[in-house]
Amino acid sequence: MIRRVRHGLGLLLLVAAIIYTVGLVLVLVVSQQDQRESVDAIIVLGAAQYNGRPSPVLRARLDHALELYSEGLAPLIVVTGGVGRGDTTSEASVARRYLVAHEVPDAAVIAQPQGRSTMASMTAVAEWLRGRGLRRVLLVSDPFHMFRLRLEARRTALEAYTSPTESSPISANPGLELRYLFAEGFKIPVAWVRTAVSSEQ
């Protein structure tokens, strides 16, 4: 009996290790891909803001979105991110102000501040877009985030392309980037399951 339990646990650990490794490889591969093309909207995933100013990570994402917008790839930029713990302003509101201050027309920037997680933000964005007959999006975030964003887009029935920011402070710090990449490997299986369940409903 004990031998069977050990054998079963060993198999479970092996399967978990394989799933984690496959997820991590996909995270690494997709992090290097830039799929920029014409879409209905550019979606910027939120990051921290400090007293009304974008954090360096958020600013890098917004600057990348500005570059894509200036290339004429979309008529809209949708910024996401709710109110963090201890904050009074949402990441989306701060991001919107930053873009408008950098000469993006006021009507071209849409704030979606409902979500405090990738899943919640993508769900809110998808609902807003569907209400306007839009579904083609270009997702902007850090490289490590790209594969999970594709899964969340599939869950929410968006036709999504990804364009990772090239100037994030996370990417500039190899040790920090590795920590984010390894952590992402644990989040991918959960996103896989959500996507699979959603596709069956």
Helices and strands as residue ranges (DSSP letters): H 2-31, E 41-44, E 49-50, E 53-54, H 56-70, E 77-80, H 91-101, G 106-108, E 109-112, H 118-130, E 136-140, G 143-145, H 146-155, E 159-162, H 174-200
